[in-house]
Amino acid sequence: MPITDSCDIIRRKINAFLNSGEMKVTEFLREIGVNNNSYGRFMKLKGRYSGVDNQTYGAAFRFFQKRKASGVDEVPKKKVKKEEMAKKVDVSDIQLEGEENDSVHIYDTCDDVRRKIAAYLREPNITQAGFLREIGKMFSENKTIQSKQLKDFQVKKGPLAGNTSSVFYGSYVFFEKLRIKQKKPKSKKRVEMEGAWDSGIDRSRPQSYIVRKDEEIVLDQYGHPIIVRK
């Protein structure tokens, strides 16, 4: 099997793999059949071709290729302790105006929130069940939010599609608290939304409009209606 990764790439993969905690160094060396001296010499080198004659190079490459062929990540994601993850997503110390009666002003469109949800659920050690529990806590009285509600919201399309969903409100409040906790600035779009919606997006009812037969409603990027001729 030709080796297609450089020595530096293999070294980076080895370091990332060992940092993930899946194996200790001794277990890894036993798995690839390399002694500690060869491994130590290889890992100290630098350069694309530095170490091509070291047995660690080929053995480690075959190890990662075997993992890839079996459908396992070459380098597993670093494990995070449950306590650390819980602390990372705990936003209970952040209070937003209107939170006490579930009336926090929302300055993200439904599409914006859908993108944030999708990105958040791709993060390592984040589960859908855990996310649903967290956004349920964003209500004045803890809500149980089902996975079907999340799915129904995520498949919709449009700036205001899903504006009455508990997923929309709970997710917005959660992400806003997380933004504040992480000390991240408001995005340009977020600032523009504050100017476009004085009191935030209306969540009380689905949006509907009355137009003439030769007209139709198109929503702009902020969710405001624009009447156009058909």
N, C-alpha and C positions, 0 to 999 in steps of 0.2 A: 504494500500500500504506500503510494508516494506521500510524503509529508508536505502539506500545503501551507502550514502555519510557520512563521518565523520563530526563532528561538525566543525573542522578546515576547511574542504573543503567547507562547506556551508558558513562559514564566508568569505572565499576567494571569493566565487562566488558572495556573496552580495556586497562586496567591489568593485569587478570588474564591476558588473552591475551598481552600483550607480556612479562609476567613468566614465562610458560610457556616462552619461548624459541623458539616456532615461527617467529616472524618478528621482524625488527628494525623499529624505528619507520619507517625509510625504506621498507622493503618493504611494511609495512602501509599507509602513506599512498599508495604507488603502486597498491596493490591496490584501495583505496577511491576513488582519484582525488581526493585532497584535498591542498592544499599545506600546508607546514609551519607557516606563519603562522596559518592558520585552525585547524589542529589545536592549536597552542600556546595560542591564545586560549580555545578550548573547554575544554581540560583544566584551565585555571586557574580556571574558574568553579565555583561551588557553588550547589546548589539544584535542585529538580525541574524548573523551567522555565528555568533560566539556560543559554542556549545553543541554544534551540529554532530560532533563525534561522541558526545556524552550519551550514555545509554538512557539517561533520564528523558532526553529530548524525544526520541522515538517512542519510548514506553508511555510517556504522558500523552503524546499525541494520539496513540491508539486507544488509550483509556478514555479520552474525551470523545473520540469518534464512536466508540462502542456505546457510550451513554447516549449520544445523539441518535444513533441508529435504532436504539431501543425506545426512542420517544421520550427520553429523560433529558432535562436541561443539562447542557454541558457543564455549566456553572450554576448551581442552585442559588436561589435568592437567599440572602443572609437572614437567618432566623432572628426574629425579634421577640423578646420575652413578652408574655401576655401583659404583665404589669407595665412594661415600657410602652406597649401599644395603647393600653387603656389610658395612660397618662397623656400620650400624644394626642388622642382624639377627645380628651375630656375638656369640654368647654363650659362646664357648669359654673366657673368663676367669672364668666363674661355675661353681662346683662345688657339687653337691647331695649330701647324705648318701645313700649307697647307690648312687650313680651308677657306681661302679667294678665292680659286679656286677649292674647292671640291676635294682636293687631299691629305687628311689626310691619313697617312700610317696606314693600318689595321693589327693589330697583334692578332686577334681572328679569329678562323675558323667560318664558317657559323653555325656549330653545337653549338659552344660556344655561339654565339650571340643568337641563338634560345633558349638556356637554360636560358640566362639572361632575355630575353623577357618574357618567361613563368613565371619565378620567380618574375619579377617586376610586372606583371599583377595580381599576387596573393596577392600583398600587399594591406592593407586596404586603401580605399579612392582613389585608382588608377583605372582609367577607360581606356578602349581601345581607345576611341575617344580622350581623353586627351593625351595619349601616342603618338598617330599618329600625333597630332598637334606639340608635342614637337620634335619628330624626323624630322618633316618637316622643323623645324627652323634650323636644323643643316646644311642646304645647303646655299651656298652664296646667292641664291635667294630662298626665302621661297617656299617649295614644298607642294602640297596637296597630301598626301598619303592615299589611300583608304584602307578600311578594307579588301577588296579582295586581295590586294597586300600583306598585312600582313599574311592573311590566306595561300596564295600560298607559301609564304616563309617558314612559320612555318611547313607546311606538308612535306617539302623536307627533305632529310636525306643525310648526307655526309659532309665532311669538306669544300668542295668547292661548294656544291649544293646551288645555289642562290647567287653566288658571284657578279652577275651583278645587283641585286635587290637594289632599292633605300632604301628598308627597312633595308638591311644589312649595307649599309654605314651610313645611318642616325642613326640607333640604336647603331652602334659601337661608333660613335662620341659622342652621348648622354651619353652612359654608361661610356665612358672614361672621359668625363667632370665631370660626377657625382662622379666617383671614386676620381678624383682630388679634387673636392669640399668637399667630405667627408673625405679627407686626408687618404685614404686607400692605402696600398702598392700594388704594382703589384704582381699578383699571380706567382707561380713557372712556370706554363704553359705559362703565358704571357711573362715572361723573356725568356723562351726557344723559343717562337715564334719570338721574335726579332732577335735571332740568326739564326733561320731557314729561315726567310724572310728579307733580307736586306732592301727592300723598301716596305715591307708590301705585303699583298695578292693582286694579280692582279684582278681588277674589270672590266677590259675592255671587256672581252669576256668569255663565258663559256669555261671551260677547256676541251680539247679533245686531244687524243693521237693516234698515228699510231703504231700498233704492229703487229707481225706475227699471223697467225691463231692459233698457239698453245700457244699463250701468252695472258695475260690479265693484265690490270692495277689495282692495289690496292693502295689506298691512305693511307699514315700513319696518325698518329694523328695530324700532323701539316699541312696536305694537300699536301704533296709531293708524287709524283708517285713512285710506286715500281712495276717493271715488274716481274710477276710470271708465271710459266708454268701451263697450264690447266691440 
